[in-house]
Amino acid sequence: MSTFLDDLQKAISAHDLEALVSCFAEDYRCDMPTHPARSFVGQEVVRSNWAGLFARVPDIEARVLRAVEDGDVSWSEWEMSGTAVDGTPQLTRGVVIVRTEGDRASQANFYLDPVD
């Protein structure tokens, strides 16, 4: 598994917002092909999104189930689980395709969604 994927998984499971944000380039671009209106650009949006998620699901844990690397691109299958502050179980699964520059993500196609 790439350094980026390992660092990101650890930061999510440790609920370490600063470590998580440092995994992304300042001009990181997140494309959500199945939900285009949710796509965004910027490390600060990563910070805002994850701060909200950590507040809503304070025990979230992330697991990379499989990953394949091709140069600066990693294809990874993720599972994230936890319990929302209202007691509702949360489970999200999907694939993220990430382009990195060094150990930081510069762009990703994000296909994670809640499990029904």
KOLDO-590259 format. One line per field, with one value per residue: residue number from 1; z, x, y of N, C-alpha, C in turn; residue in three letters. Coordinates in Angstrom, 3 decimals, padded with zeros to 6 digits. Layout:
! KOLDO-590259
pos [NUM; ...]
n_zz [Z; ...]
n_xx [X; ...]
n_yy [Y; ...]
ca_zz [Z; ...]
ca_xx [X; ...]
ca_yy [Y; ...]
c_zz [Z; ...]
c_xx [X; ...]
c_yy [Y; ...]
code [ALA; ...]
! end
This chain:
! KOLDO-590259
pos [1; 2; 3; 4; 5; 6; 7; 8; 9; 10; 11; 12; 13; 14; 15; 16; 17; 18; 19; 20; 21; 22; 23; 24; 25; 26; 27; 28; 29; 30; 31; 32; 33; 34; 35; 36; 37; 38; 39; 40; 41; 42; 43; 44; 45; 46; 47; 48; 49; 50; 51; 52; 53; 54; 55; 56; 57; 58; 59; 60; 61; 62; 63; 64; 65; 66; 67; 68; 69; 70; 71; 72; 73; 74; 75; 76; 77; 78; 79; 80; 81; 82; 83; 84; 85; 86; 87; 88; 89; 90; 91; 92; 93; 94; 95; 96; 97; 98; 99; 100; 101; 102; 103; 104; 105; 106; 107; 108; 109; 110; 111; 112; 113; 114; 115; 116]
n_zz [000.000; -000.737; 000.624; 000.921; 001.068; 003.367; 005.305; 005.197; 005.931; 008.573; 009.740; 009.541; 011.130; 013.562; 014.071; 013.529; 012.510; 011.497; 010.587; 008.644; 006.826; 005.969; 004.167; 001.708; -001.203; -001.424; -003.536; -004.100; -005.972; -005.903; -007.526; -008.017; -009.701; -009.650; -008.216; -009.201; -008.361; -005.844; -006.103; -005.552; -004.933; -003.194; -000.224; 002.138; 001.981; 002.274; 004.961; 006.233; 005.470; 006.665; 009.352; 009.982; 009.531; 011.465; 013.718; 013.462; 013.345; 015.633; 016.248; 013.939; 011.773; 009.394; 006.670; 004.300; 001.920; -000.399; -002.688; -005.596; -007.372; -009.845; -010.972; -010.249; -009.498; -007.484; -007.018; -004.864; -002.556; -000.152; 003.227; 005.602; 008.912; 011.748; 014.477; 014.445; 016.216; 017.010; 017.489; 015.299; 013.260; 010.992; 007.749; 005.112; 001.819; -000.970; -003.902; -004.415; -006.566; -006.762; -007.589; -006.911; -005.818; -004.853; -001.520; -001.250; -002.021; -005.151; -006.847; -007.057; -007.939; -006.602; -005.240; -003.008; -000.999; 001.261; 002.683; 001.955]
n_xx [000.848; 000.474; 002.365; 000.765; -001.920; -001.672; -000.986; -003.303; -005.372; -004.566; -004.718; -007.472; -008.622; -007.439; -008.609; -007.361; -007.304; -005.486; -003.316; -004.671; -005.491; -002.983; -002.336; -003.167; -002.746; -002.565; -004.107; -005.745; -007.963; -011.143; -013.085; -016.350; -017.787; -020.322; -021.873; -021.782; -022.223; -021.152; -018.431; -015.210; -012.614; -009.598; -007.648; -008.647; -011.360; -011.327; -010.526; -012.782; -014.877; -014.050; -013.804; -016.466; -017.441; -015.996; -017.146; -019.811; -019.598; -017.965; -016.456; -015.411; -013.898; -011.449; -010.758; -008.571; -009.380; -008.440; -005.808; -004.316; -001.511; -000.307; 002.233; 001.943; -000.680; -003.223; -005.518; -008.066; -009.993; -012.319; -013.584; -015.574; -016.583; -018.725; -020.429; -023.003; -023.537; -026.171; -026.659; -027.046; -025.947; -023.202; -022.063; -019.919; -018.881; -016.667; -014.834; -011.800; -009.923; -006.816; -004.542; -001.243; 001.211; 004.311; 003.917; 001.368; -002.089; -003.185; -005.323; -008.494; -010.821; -013.806; -015.722; -017.277; -019.973; -022.803; -023.827; -026.747]
n_yy [-001.172; 002.266; 005.046; 007.315; 006.207; 004.613; 006.569; 008.173; 006.377; 005.794; 008.378; 008.944; 006.890; 007.516; 009.874; 012.267; 015.274; 017.232; 015.663; 014.232; 016.270; 017.089; 015.144; 015.924; 017.945; 021.553; 022.536; 020.410; 018.374; 017.051; 014.853; 013.787; 011.575; 010.260; 011.956; 014.782; 017.474; 017.582; 017.666; 019.205; 021.693; 022.116; 022.125; 023.181; 022.654; 019.925; 019.864; 021.090; 019.333; 016.878; 017.614; 018.032; 015.417; 013.928; 015.077; 014.244; 011.447; 010.235; 007.962; 006.909; 004.545; 003.588; 001.436; 000.147; -002.031; -003.237; -002.487; -001.114; -000.069; 002.156; 003.657; 007.002; 006.760; 005.442; 002.863; 002.180; 000.255; 001.032; 000.843; 002.314; 002.719; 003.285; 004.930; 007.213; 010.338; 010.337; 007.717; 006.073; 003.446; 003.643; 002.975; 002.946; 002.316; 001.807; 002.898; 004.650; 006.559; 007.749; 010.325; 011.047; 013.423; 013.121; 012.318; 013.256; 013.705; 014.837; 014.799; 013.175; 010.611; 009.932; 007.464; 006.685; 005.655; 005.627; 002.498; 000.724]
ca_zz [000.000; -000.845; 001.829; 001.016; 001.552; 004.742; 006.141; 005.240; 006.744; 009.979; 010.194; 009.713; 012.285; 014.767; 014.159; 013.543; 011.410; 010.897; 009.830; 007.470; 005.886; 005.412; 003.115; 000.479; -001.726; -001.212; -004.655; -004.326; -006.669; -005.660; -008.494; -007.626; -010.939; -009.429; -007.562; -009.675; -007.613; -004.613; -006.413; -004.977; -005.030; -002.080; 001.025; 003.208; 001.890; 002.923; 006.412; 006.636; 005.306; 007.649; 010.695; 010.136; 009.639; 012.783; 014.714; 013.323; 013.569; 016.379; 016.354; 012.581; 011.465; 007.952; 006.261; 002.874; 001.724; -001.503; -003.400; -006.721; -007.732; -011.184; -010.958; -009.263; -009.328; -006.650; -006.999; -003.551; -002.087; 001.241; 004.071; 006.783; 009.781; 013.042; 014.982; 014.490; 017.565; 017.348; 017.712; 014.049; 012.675; 009.713; 006.962; 003.780; 001.039; -002.346; -004.525; -004.619; -007.481; -006.337; -008.194; -005.901; -006.100; -003.617; -000.603; -001.097; -003.100; -005.950; -007.494; -006.823; -008.338; -005.326; -005.433; -001.735; -000.664; 002.369; 002.350; 002.292]
ca_xx [000.000; 001.269; 002.508; -000.434; -003.059; -001.387; -001.098; -004.704; -006.119; -004.200; -005.233; -008.923; -008.923; -006.968; -009.391; -006.334; -007.676; -004.314; -002.593; -005.491; -005.396; -001.620; -002.257; -003.704; -002.143; -003.407; -005.040; -006.341; -009.253; -011.933; -014.161; -017.325; -018.528; -021.712; -022.524; -020.934; -022.405; -020.367; -017.001; -014.657; -011.176; -008.959; -007.316; -009.510; -012.639; -011.045; -010.562; -014.158; -015.658; -013.673; -014.148; -017.888; -017.622; -015.502; -018.126; -021.026; -019.278; -016.714; -015.687; -015.203; -012.690; -011.277; -009.944; -008.327; -009.575; -007.550; -005.232; -003.423; -000.810; 000.265; 002.953; 001.436; -002.118; -003.625; -006.928; -008.232; -011.339; -012.402; -014.749; -015.546; -017.715; -018.783; -021.763; -023.296; -023.829; -027.563; -026.730; -027.268; -024.740; -022.776; -021.196; -019.664; -017.945; -016.489; -013.518; -011.200; -008.779; -006.065; -003.263; -000.421; 002.479; 005.005; 003.044; 000.119; -003.066; -003.420; -006.628; -009.121; -012.189; -014.317; -016.931; -017.721; -021.364; -023.355; -024.404; -028.180]
ca_yy [000.000; 003.490; 005.865; 008.150; 005.424; 004.220; 007.771; 008.602; 005.412; 006.004; 009.675; 008.826; 006.036; 008.209; 011.117; 013.317; 016.156; 017.878; 014.640; 013.930; 017.391; 017.123; 014.127; 016.500; 019.171; 022.737; 022.673; 019.096; 018.357; 015.844; 014.681; 012.770; 011.334; 009.853; 013.098; 015.884; 018.717; 017.489; 017.818; 020.432; 021.934; 022.797; 021.453; 023.683; 021.950; 018.641; 020.121; 021.351; 018.102; 015.865; 018.107; 017.722; 013.967; 013.509; 015.522; 013.432; 010.028; 010.395; 006.714; 006.385; 003.779; 003.387; 000.286; -000.067; -003.468; -003.628; -001.343; -001.385; 001.157; 002.258; 004.920; 007.962; 006.556; 004.304; 002.457; 001.572; -000.046; 001.467; 000.626; 003.167; 002.398; 003.947; 005.208; 008.650; 010.823; 010.003; 006.273; 005.357; 002.844; 004.202; 002.106; 003.491; 001.502; 002.225; 002.966; 005.959; 006.535; 008.935; 010.701; 011.698; 014.097; 012.776; 011.577; 013.999; 013.571; 016.039; 014.651; 011.871; 010.265; 009.452; 006.665; 006.140; 005.965; 004.840; 001.186; 000.637]
c_zz [000.000; 000.492; 002.016; 001.610; 003.012; 005.686; 006.287; 006.112; 008.224; 010.522; 010.430; 010.987; 013.602; 015.016; 014.266; 012.325; 010.730; 010.083; 008.559; 006.431; 005.233; 004.334; 001.748; 000.091; -001.507; -002.297; -005.057; -004.991; -006.431; -006.637; -008.030; -008.831; -010.749; -008.725; -007.940; -008.881; -006.316; -004.855; -005.867; -005.232; -003.732; -000.819; 002.168; 003.164; 002.495; 004.432; 006.902; 006.570; 006.402; 009.080; 010.978; 010.319; 010.994; 013.883; 014.672; 013.658; 014.322; 016.519; 014.986; 012.477; 009.966; 007.704; 004.748; 002.675; 000.650; -002.132; -004.491; -007.117; -009.134; -011.267; -009.860; -009.035; -008.489; -006.781; -005.674; -003.226; -000.583; 001.911; 005.301; 007.605; 011.087; 013.442; 015.058; 015.917; 017.977; 017.552; 016.464; 013.535; 011.291; 009.024; 005.551; 003.095; -000.350; -002.744; -004.634; -005.519; -007.259; -007.147; -007.130; -006.525; -004.825; -002.772; -000.391; -002.291; -003.822; -006.613; -007.164; -007.497; -007.170; -005.546; -004.144; -001.458; 000.529; 001.862; 002.819; 003.246]
c_xx [000.897; 001.346; 001.271; -001.595; -002.874; -001.552; -002.547; -005.541; -005.828; -004.779; -006.736; -009.233; -008.462; -007.743; -008.460; -006.544; -006.462; -003.492; -003.348; -005.335; -004.015; -001.404; -002.646; -002.959; -003.104; -004.463; -005.662; -007.708; -009.930; -013.093; -015.053; -018.222; -019.988; -022.532; -021.754; -021.062; -021.602; -018.862; -016.504; -013.154; -010.720; -008.804; -008.232; -010.906; -012.487; -011.156; -012.009; -015.005; -015.341; -013.921; -015.623; -018.145; -017.149; -016.483; -019.383; -020.809; -017.940; -015.877; -015.380; -013.865; -012.657; -010.390; -009.798; -008.379; -008.652; -007.001; -004.296; -002.799; -000.234; 000.936; 002.420; -000.066; -002.363; -005.124; -007.114; -009.704; -011.367; -013.680; -014.565; -016.786; -017.596; -020.230; -021.943; -023.657; -025.281; -027.767; -026.926; -025.961; -024.461; -021.845; -021.122; -018.642; -017.804; -015.031; -013.087; -009.983; -008.030; -004.787; -002.477; 000.763; 003.277; 004.081; 001.701; -000.798; -003.214; -004.805; -007.166; -010.477; -012.733; -015.654; -017.388; -019.152; -021.799; -023.952; -025.850; -028.424]
c_yy [001.240; 004.212; 006.730; 007.373; 005.026; 005.412; 008.209; 007.670; 005.617; 007.300; 009.619; 008.042; 006.649; 009.503; 012.316; 014.211; 016.775; 016.879; 014.296; 015.032; 017.433; 016.064; 014.690; 017.769; 020.341; 022.889; 021.333; 019.235; 017.010; 015.822; 013.537; 012.496; 010.922; 010.935; 014.365; 017.180; 018.731; 017.621; 019.145; 020.519; 022.586; 021.977; 021.920; 023.056; 020.558; 018.815; 020.277; 020.081; 017.090; 016.323; 017.806; 016.241; 013.450; 013.925; 014.654; 011.960; 009.972; 009.123; 006.104; 005.653; 003.539; 002.183; 000.312; -001.572; -004.024; -002.364; -001.838; -000.054; 001.044; 003.623; 005.819; 007.848; 005.300; 004.100; 001.738; 001.379; 000.216; 000.978; 001.510; 002.875; 003.154; 004.134; 006.717; 009.047; 010.546; 008.495; 005.439; 004.750; 003.444; 003.209; 002.672; 002.603; 002.094; 002.308; 004.423; 005.766; 007.843; 009.097; 011.453; 012.414; 013.957; 011.929; 012.268; 013.773; 014.898; 016.007; 013.274; 011.807; 009.459; 008.760; 005.998; 006.586; 005.145; 003.524; 001.187; -000.518]
code [MET; SER; THR; PHE; LEU; ASP; ASP; LEU; GLN; LYS; ALA; ILE; SER; ALA; HIS; ASP; LEU; GLU; ALA; LEU; VAL; SER; CYS; PHE; ALA; GLU; ASP; TYR; ARG; CYS; ASP; MET; PRO; THR; HIS; PRO; ALA; ARG; SER; PHE; VAL; GLY; GLN; GLU; VAL; VAL; ARG; SER; ASN; TRP; ALA; GLY; LEU; PHE; ALA; ARG; VAL; PRO; ASP; ILE; GLU; ALA; ARG; VAL; LEU; ARG; ALA; VAL; GLU; ASP; GLY; ASP; VAL; SER; TRP; SER; GLU; TRP; GLU; MET; SER; GLY; THR; ALA; VAL; ASP; GLY; THR; PRO; GLN; LEU; THR; ARG; GLY; VAL; VAL; ILE; VAL; ARG; THR; GLU; GLY; ASP; ARG; ALA; SER; GLN; ALA; ASN; PHE; TYR; LEU; ASP; PRO; VAL; ASP]
! end
